[in-house]
Amino acid sequence: MMGILLFNLAAFAQKPEKKGAVDLSSASTISDVLNELRGKTVLLRLNNGSSIEGTLSKKMDPGSPHSQLVSVEQISGKEMHSAMILKSSIIGVEYRH
């Protein structure tokens, strides 16, 4: 029984990677995910219960002094608006592959 379980886990681990998929590991952080999704449209779930949908700025620089902030452009329903959001207030990220 244990051999079957290990075999199935090995088969699962070798699945081909989907195009556009985000590389996640147990050590991934929200910052890692946001960096991989730069330029893509996402829905950010915030710790106050609200959410915001828009395109993550490609200009974000993980090494900059503003690395605690996320720039969201073309906000859904407010396409002419942008927002700066603290990464520490983001509790979830939804995106389409």
C-alpha positions, -999 to 999 in steps of 0.1 A, spaced: 0 0 0 28 24 9 46 17 -25 15 27 -44 12 59 -25 48 68 -32 44 59 -69 14 81 -72 32 110 -55 61 106 -79 37 106 -109 20 137 -95 54 155 -90 64 149 -127 33 165 -143 41 187 -172 41 224 -163 12 244 -177 20 274 -198 15 306 -178 14 287 -145 31 303 -115 59 283 -99 49 277 -64 67 259 -36 62 256 1 86 285 5 66 308 -18 55 341 -4 29 366 -16 58 387 -29 71 358 -50 37 353 -65 32 390 -72 67 392 -89 58 363 -112 25 378 -121 38 412 -131 19 425 -162 -10 401 -157 -45 408 -145 -52 396 -110 -78 399 -82 -61 408 -49 -80 397 -17 -72 422 11 -72 416 49 -100 441 54 -124 419 34 -123 439 2 -107 430 -32 -93 449 -61 -89 436 -97 -64 451 -121 -31 447 -138 0 444 -118 26 469 -129 56 456 -148 76 484 -133 76 468 -98 112 463 -87 116 438 -58 148 455 -47 135 491 -46 127 510 -14 90 508 -24 91 469 -25 65 469 3 40 483 -22 22 468 -52 12 490 -81 -22 480 -96 -31 496 -129 -63 496 -150 -85 488 -120 -116 469 -130 -145 493 -133 -121 523 -129 -98 518 -159 -83 552 -156 -73 547 -120 -42 531 -104 -36 520 -68 -7 514 -45 -13 486 -20 8 474 9 19 438 3 13 430 40 -24 437 34 -28 411 7 -40 377 19 -48 361 -15 -42 364 -52 -65 351 -79 -53 349 -115 -62 332 -148 -37 310 -166 
